[in-house]
Amino acid sequence: MFKVNLMTSVYGAMHSELAQALRLLARLSYILGDPAEAVAQQHRAALMSERCNGIDHAYTIIEYINLAHFAFSNLYIPAALRLLYRARYLLLIAHGENHPLMAQIDGNIGVILFAVHEFDAALRFLQSAETAMAANGEPKRLKSALVQHITARAHASRGDFRAALAAEKETYSIYNGLFGPEHEKTKESSEYLSQLTMQAVAFQRKVMDATKGNSVGPLLPTQLPQPSLSSILDVLNILNGIIIISVANVPSAIEPSENGETKNTTESLGMTDEALD
């Protein structure tokens, strides 16, 4: 905040570096558990970058990505998707399909679409993100493991357990190679692999029973546990480079209240169609 006040007194209310300071202030608010303040500060940063740097500048695209992240944390899901689509369009025009930032944008879009149960569309963006990560040599492959895990869940939700198992095996292989078999992430992936295997066997039995009885009655949709909002936000945090460390007496970044998940997703905190245009 001191930096923002100092730059405002020196340069005035509009400056390109002031937008970067507001972005950092928004991230700090998000980490300290105030997503409403985060989205307000990031909205200012995005508007300032548009006017100082131009709408197709790399910093402006980054501001859109951060604003979409914080908008989703406030359950402004339509606004978050519109911002990400705009960022993707601008990046595609300015730098092409193979830019490293394209993997981050597609990963964000895929994760959010998965959260709202748009599995087919989510898979297209998740696969595009994985392709971009592989093309740009994502070094430790941690983000690739996260994308593969969400891909596995999306395939399982569609009933394609073979593809889900293949994606989750890749996730397990990455975690096992990086952390070893005793790490928490490796164990979680192994447990989910076991769940997928059992669900695949149960689904195959239903198919065989339906074939023998010439009835499609047993082929009811399999009820699969879906990740919580906090789990989705954890994935977005890592994709967008936000690492949250728990400290005593400091609230976590996102702890939705009991009414948080039922909040109307069409609400906008000034993020209407007119504001985004």
C-alpha atoms as an extended CHARMM CRD file, in Angstrom:
* protein
*
       277  EXT
         1         1  MET       CA              0.0000000000        0.0000000000        0.0000000000  PROA      1               0.0000000000
         2         2  PHE       CA              2.9020000000        2.3770000000        0.7590000000  PROA      2               0.0000000000
         3         3  LYS       CA              4.2820000000        1.7440000000       -2.7330000000  PROA      3               0.0000000000
         4         4  VAL       CA              0.8920000000        2.4910000000       -4.3020000000  PROA      4               0.0000000000
         5         5  ASN       CA              0.5400000000        5.7440000000       -2.3510000000  PROA      5               0.0000000000
         6         6  LEU       CA              4.1080000000        6.8080000000       -3.1680000000  PROA      6               0.0000000000
         7         7  MET       CA              3.7420000000        6.1110000000       -6.8890000000  PROA      7               0.0000000000
         8         8  THR       CA              0.3970000000        7.9140000000       -6.9580000000  PROA      8               0.0000000000
         9         9  SER       CA              1.9510000000       11.0170000000       -5.4000000000  PROA      9               0.0000000000
        10        10  VAL       CA              4.9070000000       10.9500000000       -7.8430000000  PROA      10              0.0000000000
        11        11  TYR       CA              3.3380000000        9.8120000000      -11.1270000000  PROA      11              0.0000000000
        12        12  GLY       CA             -0.3400000000       10.5250000000      -10.6060000000  PROA      12              0.0000000000
        13        13  ALA       CA             -3.3100000000        8.1890000000      -10.7000000000  PROA      13              0.0000000000
        14        14  MET       CA             -2.3690000000        6.4570000000      -13.9850000000  PROA      14              0.0000000000
        15        15  HSD       CA              0.9720000000        4.7110000000      -14.5350000000  PROA      15              0.0000000000
        16        16  SER       CA              1.9510000000        1.3190000000      -15.9270000000  PROA      16              0.0000000000
        17        17  GLU       CA              4.0400000000        0.3900000000      -12.8880000000  PROA      17              0.0000000000
        18        18  LEU       CA              1.2010000000        1.4080000000      -10.5980000000  PROA      18              0.0000000000
        19        19  ALA       CA             -0.9000000000       -1.3180000000      -12.2430000000  PROA      19              0.0000000000
        20        20  GLN       CA              1.7560000000       -3.8750000000      -11.2890000000  PROA      20              0.0000000000
        21        21  ALA       CA              1.7500000000       -2.6010000000       -7.7100000000  PROA      21              0.0000000000
        22        22  LEU       CA             -2.0340000000       -2.9620000000       -7.5850000000  PROA      22              0.0000000000
        23        23  ARG       CA             -1.6980000000       -6.5230000000       -8.8940000000  PROA      23              0.0000000000
        24        24  LEU       CA              0.6590000000       -7.3860000000       -6.0310000000  PROA      24              0.0000000000
        25        25  LEU       CA             -1.7090000000       -5.7170000000       -3.5710000000  PROA      25              0.0000000000
        26        26  ALA       CA             -4.5850000000       -7.7920000000       -4.9620000000  PROA      26              0.0000000000
        27        27  ARG       CA             -2.5810000000      -10.9960000000       -4.5730000000  PROA      27              0.0000000000
        28        28  LEU       CA             -1.7330000000      -10.0810000000       -0.9980000000  PROA      28              0.0000000000
        29        29  SER       CA             -5.4070000000       -9.4860000000       -0.2130000000  PROA      29              0.0000000000
        30        30  TYR       CA             -6.2690000000      -12.8510000000       -1.7490000000  PROA      30              0.0000000000
        31        31  ILE       CA             -3.6140000000      -14.6830000000        0.2680000000  PROA      31              0.0000000000
        32        32  LEU       CA             -4.7960000000      -12.9800000000        3.4710000000  PROA      32              0.0000000000
        33        33  GLY       CA             -8.3180000000      -14.2690000000        2.9180000000  PROA      33              0.0000000000
        34        34  ASP       CA            -10.0910000000      -11.2330000000        1.4580000000  PROA      34              0.0000000000
        35        35  PRO       CA            -11.1320000000      -12.2530000000       -2.0830000000  PROA      35              0.0000000000
        36        36  ALA       CA            -13.5930000000       -9.3500000000       -2.4110000000  PROA      36              0.0000000000
        37        37  GLU       CA            -10.8200000000       -6.8060000000       -1.8450000000  PROA      37              0.0000000000
        38        38  ALA       CA             -8.5600000000       -8.8050000000       -4.1650000000  PROA      38              0.0000000000
        39        39  VAL       CA            -10.9900000000       -8.6320000000       -7.0670000000  PROA      39              0.0000000000
        40        40  ALA       CA            -11.5580000000       -4.9000000000       -6.4930000000  PROA      40              0.0000000000
        41        41  GLN       CA             -7.8230000000       -4.1090000000       -6.5330000000  PROA      41              0.0000000000
        42        42  GLN       CA             -7.1850000000       -6.3950000000       -9.4980000000  PROA      42              0.0000000000
        43        43  HSD       CA            -10.0410000000       -4.7590000000      -11.4140000000  PROA      43              0.0000000000
        44        44  ARG       CA             -8.2870000000       -1.4140000000      -10.9710000000  PROA      44              0.0000000000
        45        45  ALA       CA             -5.0010000000       -2.9580000000      -12.1190000000  PROA      45              0.0000000000
        46        46  ALA       CA             -6.5920000000       -4.3850000000      -15.2700000000  PROA      46              0.0000000000
        47        47  LEU       CA             -8.2710000000       -1.1020000000      -16.2120000000  PROA      47              0.0000000000
        48        48  MET       CA             -5.0600000000        0.8480000000      -15.6050000000  PROA      48              0.0000000000
        49        49  SER       CA             -2.9760000000       -1.5730000000      -17.6820000000  PROA      49              0.0000000000
        50        50  GLU       CA             -5.4800000000       -1.3290000000      -20.5370000000  PROA      50              0.0000000000
        51        51  ARG       CA             -5.0820000000        2.4300000000      -20.6710000000  PROA      51              0.0000000000
        52        52  CYS       CA             -1.3310000000        2.6690000000      -20.0090000000  PROA      52              0.0000000000
        53        53  ASN       CA             -0.0190000000       -0.3960000000      -21.8650000000  PROA      53              0.0000000000
        54        54  GLY       CA             -2.7500000000       -1.2080000000      -24.3890000000  PROA      54              0.0000000000
        55        55  ILE       CA             -5.2150000000       -4.0880000000      -24.5280000000  PROA      55              0.0000000000
        56        56  ASP       CA             -2.8290000000       -6.4520000000      -26.3480000000  PROA      56              0.0000000000
        57        57  HSD       CA              0.1490000000       -5.9010000000      -24.0300000000  PROA      57              0.0000000000
        58        58  ALA       CA              1.5270000000       -8.8980000000      -22.1340000000  PROA      58              0.0000000000
        59        59  TYR       CA              0.9460000000       -7.1970000000      -18.7740000000  PROA      59              0.0000000000
        60        60  THR       CA             -2.6930000000       -6.5500000000      -19.6430000000  PROA      60              0.0000000000
        61        61  ILE       CA             -3.2100000000      -10.2070000000      -20.5280000000  PROA      61              0.0000000000
        62        62  ILE       CA             -1.6710000000      -11.1930000000      -17.1850000000  PROA      62              0.0000000000
        63        63  GLU       CA             -4.0130000000       -8.7690000000      -15.4140000000  PROA      63              0.0000000000
        64        64  TYR       CA             -6.9800000000      -10.4460000000      -17.1020000000  PROA      64              0.0000000000
        65        65  ILE       CA             -5.8100000000      -13.8770000000      -15.9220000000  PROA      65              0.0000000000
        66        66  ASN       CA             -5.4210000000      -12.7040000000      -12.3340000000  PROA      66              0.0000000000
        67        67  LEU       CA             -8.7630000000      -10.9070000000      -12.4240000000  PROA      67              0.0000000000
        68        68  ALA       CA            -10.4410000000      -14.0750000000      -13.7110000000  PROA      68              0.0000000000
        69        69  HSD       CA             -8.8570000000      -16.0740000000      -10.8770000000  PROA      69              0.0000000000
        70        70  PHE       CA            -10.0840000000      -13.6920000000       -8.2000000000  PROA      70              0.0000000000
        71        71  ALA       CA            -13.4820000000      -13.3920000000       -9.8680000000  PROA      71              0.0000000000
        72        72  PHE       CA            -13.8850000000      -17.1680000000       -9.6930000000  PROA      72              0.0000000000
        73        73  SER       CA            -12.9200000000      -17.1300000000       -6.0100000000  PROA      73              0.0000000000
        74        74  ASN       CA            -15.8930000000      -14.7760000000       -5.5060000000  PROA      74              0.0000000000
        75        75  LEU       CA            -18.0860000000      -17.1270000000       -7.5860000000  PROA      75              0.0000000000
        76        76  TYR       CA            -18.3800000000      -14.6680000000      -10.4850000000  PROA      76              0.0000000000
        77        77  ILE       CA            -18.0140000000      -17.6040000000      -12.8520000000  PROA      77              0.0000000000
        78        78  PRO       CA            -19.4220000000      -16.1300000000      -16.1090000000  PROA      78              0.0000000000
        79        79  ALA       CA            -17.2250000000      -13.0370000000      -15.6940000000  PROA      79              0.0000000000
        80        80  ALA       CA            -14.1700000000      -15.2150000000      -15.0040000000  PROA      80              0.0000000000
        81        81  LEU       CA            -14.7100000000      -17.2220000000      -18.1810000000  PROA      81              0.0000000000
        82        82  ARG       CA            -15.2470000000      -14.0920000000      -20.2920000000  PROA      82              0.0000000000
        83        83  LEU       CA            -11.9900000000      -12.6280000000      -19.0140000000  PROA      83              0.0000000000
        84        84  LEU       CA            -10.0700000000      -15.8050000000      -19.7950000000  PROA      84              0.0000000000
        85        85  TYR       CA            -11.5710000000      -16.0530000000      -23.2700000000  PROA      85              0.0000000000
        86        86  ARG       CA            -10.5670000000      -12.4430000000      -23.9100000000  PROA      86              0.0000000000
        87        87  ALA       CA             -7.0350000000      -13.0800000000      -22.6320000000  PROA      87              0.0000000000
        88        88  ARG       CA             -6.7410000000      -16.1510000000      -24.8590000000  PROA      88              0.0000000000
        89        89  TYR       CA             -7.9610000000      -14.2520000000      -27.9140000000  PROA      89              0.0000000000
        90        90  LEU       CA             -5.5240000000      -11.3800000000      -27.3680000000  PROA      90              0.0000000000
        91        91  LEU       CA             -2.5980000000      -13.7390000000      -26.7410000000  PROA      91              0.0000000000
        92        92  LEU       CA             -3.4590000000      -15.7520000000      -29.8410000000  PROA      92              0.0000000000
        93        93  ILE       CA             -3.4750000000      -12.6170000000      -31.9990000000  PROA      93              0.0000000000
        94        94  ALA       CA             -0.3180000000      -11.0900000000      -30.5190000000  PROA      94              0.0000000000
        95        95  HSD       CA              1.9020000000      -14.1380000000      -29.9600000000  PROA      95              0.0000000000
        96        96  GLY       CA              0.3320000000      -17.2350000000      -31.4960000000  PROA      96              0.0000000000
        97        97  GLU       CA             -0.8010000000      -20.6260000000      -30.2220000000  PROA      97              0.0000000000
        98        98  ASN       CA              2.5530000000      -21.8380000000      -28.8480000000  PROA      98              0.0000000000
        99        99  HSD       CA              3.2120000000      -19.0750000000      -26.3260000000  PROA      99              0.0000000000
       100       100  PRO       CA              3.9330000000      -20.4900000000      -22.8210000000  PROA      100             0.0000000000
       101       101  LEU       CA              1.1920000000      -18.3200000000      -21.3270000000  PROA      101             0.0000000000
       102       102  MET       CA             -1.3580000000      -20.1560000000      -23.4930000000  PROA      102             0.0000000000
       103       103  ALA       CA             -0.9180000000      -23.2560000000      -21.3160000000  PROA      103             0.0000000000
       104       104  GLN       CA             -1.7880000000      -21.2330000000      -18.2050000000  PROA      104             0.0000000000
       105       105  ILE       CA             -4.8720000000      -19.6980000000      -19.8240000000  PROA      105             0.0000000000
       106       106  ASP       CA             -6.1570000000      -22.9880000000      -21.2380000000  PROA      106             0.0000000000
       107       107  GLY       CA             -5.5050000000      -24.7020000000      -17.9110000000  PROA      107             0.0000000000
       108       108  ASN       CA             -7.5550000000      -22.0670000000      -16.0850000000  PROA      108             0.0000000000
       109       109  ILE       CA            -10.4130000000      -22.3210000000      -18.5720000000  PROA      109             0.0000000000
       110       110  GLY       CA            -10.4040000000      -26.1150000000      -18.4200000000  PROA      110             0.0000000000
       111       111  VAL       CA            -10.4470000000      -26.2220000000      -14.6190000000  PROA      111             0.0000000000
       112       112  ILE       CA            -13.3010000000      -23.6980000000      -14.3640000000  PROA      112             0.0000000000
       113       113  LEU       CA            -15.3510000000      -25.4860000000      -17.0310000000  PROA      113             0.0000000000
       114       114  PHE       CA            -14.8050000000      -28.7390000000      -15.1500000000  PROA      114             0.0000000000
       115       115  ALA       CA            -16.0320000000      -27.0680000000      -11.9580000000  PROA      115             0.0000000000
       116       116  VAL       CA            -19.3170000000      -26.1250000000      -13.6740000000  PROA      116             0.0000000000
       117       117  HSD       CA            -19.6700000000      -29.6470000000      -15.1820000000  PROA      117             0.0000000000
       118       118  GLU       CA            -18.9580000000      -28.6580000000      -18.7950000000  PROA      118             0.0000000000
       119       119  PHE       CA            -16.8170000000      -31.7530000000      -19.2080000000  PROA      119             0.0000000000
       120       120  ASP       CA            -16.5330000000      -31.9400000000      -23.0030000000  PROA      120             0.0000000000
       121       121  ALA       CA            -15.4390000000      -28.3190000000      -23.3400000000  PROA      121             0.0000000000
       122       122  ALA       CA            -13.1670000000      -28.6720000000      -20.3090000000  PROA      122             0.0000000000
       123       123  LEU       CA            -11.3550000000      -31.6170000000      -21.8760000000  PROA      123             0.0000000000
       124       124  ARG       CA            -10.5840000000      -29.6660000000      -25.0420000000  PROA      124             0.0000000000
       125       125  PHE       CA             -8.9130000000      -26.8730000000      -23.0960000000  PROA      125             0.0000000000
       126       126  LEU       CA             -7.1380000000      -29.2120000000      -20.6760000000  PROA      126             0.0000000000
       127       127  GLN       CA             -5.6730000000      -31.2030000000      -23.5570000000  PROA      127             0.0000000000
       128       128  SER       CA             -4.6220000000      -27.9620000000      -25.2420000000  PROA      128             0.0000000000
       129       129  ALA       CA             -2.9150000000      -26.8750000000      -22.0030000000  PROA      129             0.0000000000
       130       130  GLU       CA             -1.0790000000      -30.1900000000      -21.7410000000  PROA      130             0.0000000000
       131       131  THR       CA              0.0810000000      -29.9080000000      -25.3570000000  PROA      131             0.0000000000
       132       132  ALA       CA              1.3750000000      -26.3690000000      -24.7580000000  PROA      132             0.0000000000
       133       133  MET       CA              3.1830000000      -27.4550000000      -21.5830000000  PROA      133             0.0000000000
       134       134  ALA       CA              4.8830000000      -30.3180000000      -23.4080000000  PROA      134             0.0000000000
       135       135  ALA       CA              5.8630000000      -28.0620000000      -26.3190000000  PROA      135             0.0000000000
       136       136  ASN       CA              7.4300000000      -25.4790000000      -23.9930000000  PROA      136             0.0000000000
       137       137  GLY       CA              9.2350000000      -28.0240000000      -21.8090000000  PROA      137             0.0000000000
       138       138  GLU       CA              7.4850000000      -27.4470000000      -18.4870000000  PROA      138             0.0000000000
       139       139  PRO       CA             10.4640000000      -28.4600000000      -16.3020000000  PROA      139             0.0000000000
       140       140  LYS       CA              9.2330000000      -30.1830000000      -13.1590000000  PROA      140             0.0000000000
       141       141  ARG       CA              5.8740000000      -31.1320000000      -14.6470000000  PROA      141             0.0000000000
       142       142  LEU       CA              3.9680000000      -30.3440000000      -11.4570000000  PROA      142             0.0000000000
       143       143  LYS       CA              1.4080000000      -28.2740000000      -13.3220000000  PROA      143             0.0000000000
       144       144  SER       CA              1.1930000000      -31.0310000000      -15.9130000000  PROA      144             0.0000000000
       145       145  ALA       CA              0.3230000000      -33.4930000000      -13.1410000000  PROA      145             0.0000000000
       146       146  LEU       CA             -2.4820000000      -31.2200000000      -11.9290000000  PROA      146             0.0000000000
       147       147  VAL       CA             -3.8730000000      -30.8440000000      -15.4410000000  PROA      147             0.0000000000
       148       148  GLN       CA             -3.7340000000      -34.6140000000      -15.9720000000  PROA      148             0.0000000000
       149       149  HSD       CA             -5.5850000000      -35.2090000000      -12.6990000000  PROA      149             0.0000000000
       150       150  ILE       CA             -8.4150000000      -32.8410000000      -13.6530000000  PROA      150             0.0000000000
       151       151  THR       CA             -8.4620000000      -34.4830000000      -17.0920000000  PROA      151             0.0000000000
       152       152  ALA       CA             -8.8830000000      -37.8810000000      -15.4270000000  PROA      152             0.0000000000
       153       153  ARG       CA            -11.7910000000      -36.5820000000      -13.3540000000  PROA      153             0.0000000000
       154       154  ALA       CA            -13.4440000000      -35.0810000000      -16.4310000000  PROA      154             0.0000000000
       155       155  HSD       CA            -13.1300000000      -38.3680000000      -18.3540000000  PROA      155             0.0000000000
       156       156  ALA       CA            -14.5360000000      -40.2910000000      -15.3780000000  PROA      156             0.0000000000
       157       157  SER       CA            -17.4820000000      -37.9150000000      -15.1280000000  PROA      157             0.0000000000
       158       158  ARG       CA            -18.2440000000      -38.6660000000      -18.7870000000  PROA      158             0.0000000000
       159       159  GLY       CA            -18.0480000000      -42.4260000000      -18.1590000000  PROA      159             0.0000000000
       160       160  ASP       CA            -14.8090000000      -42.8810000000      -20.1410000000  PROA      160             0.0000000000
       161       161  PHE       CA            -12.9230000000      -44.7950000000      -17.4730000000  PROA      161             0.0000000000
       162       162  ARG       CA            -10.2280000000      -46.0850000000      -19.8140000000  PROA      162             0.0000000000
       163       163  ALA       CA             -9.1180000000      -42.5490000000      -20.6800000000  PROA      163             0.0000000000
       164       164  ALA       CA             -9.4830000000      -41.5360000000      -17.0250000000  PROA      164             0.0000000000
       165       165  LEU       CA             -7.1880000000      -44.3550000000      -15.9050000000  PROA      165             0.0000000000
       166       166  ALA       CA             -4.5950000000      -43.4300000000      -18.5260000000  PROA      166             0.0000000000
       167       167  ALA       CA             -4.5700000000      -39.7760000000      -17.4250000000  PROA      167             0.0000000000
       168       168  GLU       CA             -4.4020000000      -40.6010000000      -13.7140000000  PROA      168             0.0000000000
       169       169  LYS       CA             -1.5860000000      -43.0980000000      -14.2960000000  PROA      169             0.0000000000
       170       170  GLU       CA              0.3880000000      -40.2570000000      -15.8530000000  PROA      170             0.0000000000
       171       171  THR       CA             -0.3430000000      -38.1380000000      -12.7720000000  PROA      171             0.0000000000
       172       172  TYR       CA              0.8240000000      -40.9290000000      -10.4670000000  PROA      172             0.0000000000
       173       173  SER       CA              3.9730000000      -41.4400000000      -12.5390000000  PROA      173             0.0000000000
       174       174  ILE       CA              4.8850000000      -37.7560000000      -12.2590000000  PROA      174             0.0000000000
       175       175  TYR       CA              4.2950000000      -37.5810000000       -8.4970000000  PROA      175             0.0000000000
       176       176  ASN       CA              6.0900000000      -40.8550000000       -7.8630000000  PROA      176             0.0000000000
       177       177  GLY       CA              9.0940000000      -39.7430000000       -9.9050000000  PROA      177             0.0000000000
       178       178  LEU       CA              9.3160000000      -36.3580000000       -8.2030000000  PROA      178             0.0000000000
       179       179  PHE       CA              8.3550000000      -37.1060000000       -4.6010000000  PROA      179             0.0000000000
       180       180  GLY       CA              8.5280000000      -40.8710000000       -4.1360000000  PROA      180             0.0000000000
       181       181  PRO       CA              5.8120000000      -43.3560000000       -3.1570000000  PROA      181             0.0000000000
       182       182  GLU       CA              5.3710000000      -42.0630000000        0.4160000000  PROA      182             0.0000000000
       183       183  HSD       CA              4.4340000000      -38.4970000000       -0.4760000000  PROA      183             0.0000000000
       184       184  GLU       CA              0.8900000000      -37.3010000000        0.2040000000  PROA      184             0.0000000000
       185       185  LYS       CA              0.2520000000      -36.4010000000       -3.4400000000  PROA      185             0.0000000000
       186       186  THR       CA              1.4670000000      -39.8010000000       -4.6320000000  PROA      186             0.0000000000
       187       187  LYS       CA             -0.7790000000      -41.5890000000       -2.1510000000  PROA      187             0.0000000000
       188       188  GLU       CA             -3.7950000000      -39.4790000000       -3.1660000000  PROA      188             0.0000000000
       189       189  SER       CA             -3.2070000000      -40.3190000000       -6.8200000000  PROA      189             0.0000000000
       190       190  SER       CA             -2.8220000000      -44.0180000000       -6.0060000000  PROA      190             0.0000000000
       191       191  GLU       CA             -6.0690000000      -43.9790000000       -4.0280000000  PROA      191             0.0000000000
       192       192  TYR       CA             -7.9090000000      -42.2830000000       -6.8730000000  PROA      192             0.0000000000
       193       193  LEU       CA             -6.5220000000      -44.8810000000       -9.2920000000  PROA      193             0.0000000000
       194       194  SER       CA             -8.0350000000      -47.5940000000       -7.1000000000  PROA      194             0.0000000000
       195       195  GLN       CA            -11.3940000000      -45.7890000000       -7.0820000000  PROA      195             0.0000000000
       196       196  LEU       CA            -11.3260000000      -45.4650000000      -10.8690000000  PROA      196             0.0000000000
       197       197  THR       CA            -10.5300000000      -49.1550000000      -11.2530000000  PROA      197             0.0000000000
       198       198  MET       CA            -13.4600000000      -50.1750000000       -9.0570000000  PROA      198             0.0000000000
       199       199  GLN       CA            -15.8020000000      -47.8060000000      -10.8820000000  PROA      199             0.0000000000
       200       200  ALA       CA            -14.6410000000      -49.1150000000      -14.2560000000  PROA      200             0.0000000000
       201       201  VAL       CA            -15.2850000000      -52.7220000000      -13.1860000000  PROA      201             0.0000000000
       202       202  ALA       CA            -18.7380000000      -51.8410000000      -11.8330000000  PROA      202             0.0000000000
       203       203  PHE       CA            -19.6120000000      -49.9660000000      -15.0190000000  PROA      203             0.0000000000
       204       204  GLN       CA            -18.4830000000      -52.8730000000      -17.1970000000  PROA      204             0.0000000000
       205       205  ARG       CA            -20.6850000000      -55.2300000000      -15.2070000000  PROA      205             0.0000000000
       206       206  LYS       CA            -23.6460000000      -52.9270000000      -15.7880000000  PROA      206             0.0000000000
       207       207  VAL       CA            -22.9020000000      -52.9590000000      -19.5160000000  PROA      207             0.0000000000
       208       208  MET       CA            -22.7790000000      -56.7680000000      -19.5810000000  PROA      208             0.0000000000
       209       209  ASP       CA            -25.9990000000      -57.0730000000      -17.5650000000  PROA      209             0.0000000000
       210       210  ALA       CA            -27.7460000000      -54.6130000000      -19.8570000000  PROA      210             0.0000000000
       211       211  THR       CA            -26.5330000000      -56.5080000000      -22.9380000000  PROA      211             0.0000000000
       212       212  LYS       CA            -27.7620000000      -59.8460000000      -21.6380000000  PROA      212             0.0000000000
       213       213  GLY       CA            -31.1310000000      -58.4770000000      -20.5950000000  PROA      213             0.0000000000
       214       214  ASN       CA            -31.5640000000      -56.2450000000      -23.6580000000  PROA      214             0.0000000000
       215       215  SER       CA            -32.3160000000      -53.3730000000      -21.3420000000  PROA      215             0.0000000000
       216       216  VAL       CA            -30.5660000000      -50.0860000000      -20.7530000000  PROA      216             0.0000000000
       217       217  GLY       CA            -32.1320000000      -49.6450000000      -17.3410000000  PROA      217             0.0000000000
       218       218  PRO       CA            -29.0050000000      -50.6090000000      -15.3550000000  PROA      218             0.0000000000
       219       219  LEU       CA            -26.8960000000      -48.0860000000      -17.2800000000  PROA      219             0.0000000000
       220       220  LEU       CA            -27.6350000000      -45.2180000000      -14.9610000000  PROA      220             0.0000000000
       221       221  PRO       CA            -25.0690000000      -42.4280000000      -14.5820000000  PROA      221             0.0000000000
       222       222  THR       CA            -22.4150000000      -43.3040000000      -12.0340000000  PROA      222             0.0000000000
       223       223  GLN       CA            -22.4030000000      -40.8980000000       -9.1080000000  PROA      223             0.0000000000
       224       224  LEU       CA            -18.8300000000      -39.6980000000       -8.7290000000  PROA      224             0.0000000000
       225       225  PRO       CA            -17.5630000000      -37.4780000000       -5.9140000000  PROA      225             0.0000000000
       226       226  GLN       CA            -16.6860000000      -34.0520000000       -7.2870000000  PROA      226             0.0000000000
       227       227  PRO       CA            -13.9100000000      -31.8660000000       -5.8560000000  PROA      227             0.0000000000
       228       228  SER       CA            -14.9410000000      -29.0260000000       -3.5800000000  PROA      228             0.0000000000
       229       229  LEU       CA            -14.6050000000      -25.3440000000       -4.3980000000  PROA      229             0.0000000000
       230       230  SER       CA            -11.5240000000      -25.1010000000       -2.1970000000  PROA      230             0.0000000000
       231       231  SER       CA             -9.8890000000      -27.9710000000       -4.1300000000  PROA      231             0.0000000000
       232       232  ILE       CA            -10.5820000000      -26.2270000000       -7.4400000000  PROA      232             0.0000000000
       233       233  LEU       CA             -9.1050000000      -23.0080000000       -6.0470000000  PROA      233             0.0000000000
       234       234  ASP       CA             -6.0110000000      -24.8980000000       -4.9030000000  PROA      234             0.0000000000
       235       235  VAL       CA             -5.4610000000      -26.0420000000       -8.4890000000  PROA      235             0.0000000000
       236       236  LEU       CA             -5.9650000000      -22.5100000000       -9.8370000000  PROA      236             0.0000000000
       237       237  ASN       CA             -3.5680000000      -21.1490000000       -7.2080000000  PROA      237             0.0000000000
       238       238  ILE       CA             -0.7770000000      -23.4210000000       -8.4180000000  PROA      238             0.0000000000
       239       239  LEU       CA             -1.5060000000      -22.8180000000      -12.0980000000  PROA      239             0.0000000000
       240       240  ASN       CA             -1.3080000000      -19.0600000000      -11.4930000000  PROA      240             0.0000000000
       241       241  GLY       CA              1.7680000000      -19.1200000000       -9.2740000000  PROA      241             0.0000000000
       242       242  ILE       CA              0.1280000000      -18.4360000000       -5.9100000000  PROA      242             0.0000000000
       243       243  ILE       CA              1.5560000000      -20.4960000000       -3.0620000000  PROA      243             0.0000000000
       244       244  ILE       CA             -0.2430000000      -20.2840000000        0.2740000000  PROA      244             0.0000000000
       245       245  ILE       CA              1.6080000000      -21.2680000000        3.4460000000  PROA      245             0.0000000000
       246       246  SER       CA             -0.4820000000      -21.8270000000        6.5510000000  PROA      246             0.0000000000
       247       247  VAL       CA              0.6270000000      -19.7040000000        9.5000000000  PROA      247             0.0000000000
       248       248  ALA       CA             -0.8600000000      -19.7260000000       12.9850000000  PROA      248             0.0000000000
       249       249  ASN       CA             -3.4950000000      -17.0360000000       13.6070000000  PROA      249             0.0000000000
       250       250  VAL       CA             -3.5920000000      -16.1060000000        9.9040000000  PROA      250             0.0000000000
       251       251  PRO       CA             -6.6800000000      -17.1600000000        7.9200000000  PROA      251             0.0000000000
       252       252  SER       CA             -6.1960000000      -19.2880000000        4.8390000000  PROA      252             0.0000000000
       253       253  ALA       CA             -6.6020000000      -17.7210000000        1.4120000000  PROA      253             0.0000000000
       254       254  ILE       CA            -10.0470000000      -19.1580000000        0.7000000000  PROA      254             0.0000000000
       255       255  GLU       CA            -12.4200000000      -20.4560000000        3.3530000000  PROA      255             0.0000000000
       256       256  PRO       CA            -15.9040000000      -20.2170000000        1.8660000000  PROA      256             0.0000000000
       257       257  SER       CA            -18.6500000000      -19.5710000000        4.3750000000  PROA      257             0.0000000000
       258       258  GLU       CA            -21.6660000000      -21.8150000000        4.6620000000  PROA      258             0.0000000000
       259       259  ASN       CA            -23.5330000000      -19.5720000000        2.2640000000  PROA      259             0.0000000000
       260       260  GLY       CA            -20.5460000000      -19.0070000000        0.0000000000  PROA      260             0.0000000000
       261       261  GLU       CA            -21.1630000000      -21.9420000000       -2.3160000000  PROA      261             0.0000000000
       262       262  THR       CA            -24.8090000000      -21.0200000000       -2.8100000000  PROA      262             0.0000000000
       263       263  LYS       CA            -24.0320000000      -17.4560000000       -3.7660000000  PROA      263             0.0000000000
       264       264  ASN       CA            -25.5620000000      -16.3370000000       -7.0320000000  PROA      264             0.0000000000
       265       265  THR       CA            -22.8710000000      -16.7480000000       -9.6780000000  PROA      265             0.0000000000
       266       266  THR       CA            -24.3620000000      -14.0420000000      -11.8410000000  PROA      266             0.0000000000
       267       267  GLU       CA            -23.5350000000      -11.3110000000       -9.3480000000  PROA      267             0.0000000000
       268       268  SER       CA            -20.9270000000       -8.9210000000      -10.5630000000  PROA      268             0.0000000000
       269       269  LEU       CA            -19.1240000000       -6.3770000000       -8.2370000000  PROA      269             0.0000000000
       270       270  GLY       CA            -18.9320000000       -3.9380000000      -11.0990000000  PROA      270             0.0000000000
       271       271  MET       CA            -17.9010000000       -6.6700000000      -13.5480000000  PROA      271             0.0000000000
       272       272  THR       CA            -20.8180000000       -6.3010000000      -15.9070000000  PROA      272             0.0000000000
       273       273  ASP       CA            -20.6540000000       -6.8010000000      -19.6470000000  PROA      273             0.0000000000
       274       274  GLU       CA            -20.2160000000       -3.0420000000      -20.0690000000  PROA      274             0.0000000000
       275       275  ALA       CA            -17.2810000000       -2.9670000000      -17.6500000000  PROA      275             0.0000000000
       276       276  LEU       CA            -15.5550000000       -5.8270000000      -19.4340000000  PROA      276             0.0000000000
       277       277  ASP       CA            -15.9440000000       -4.3260000000      -22.9020000000  PROA      277             0.0000000000
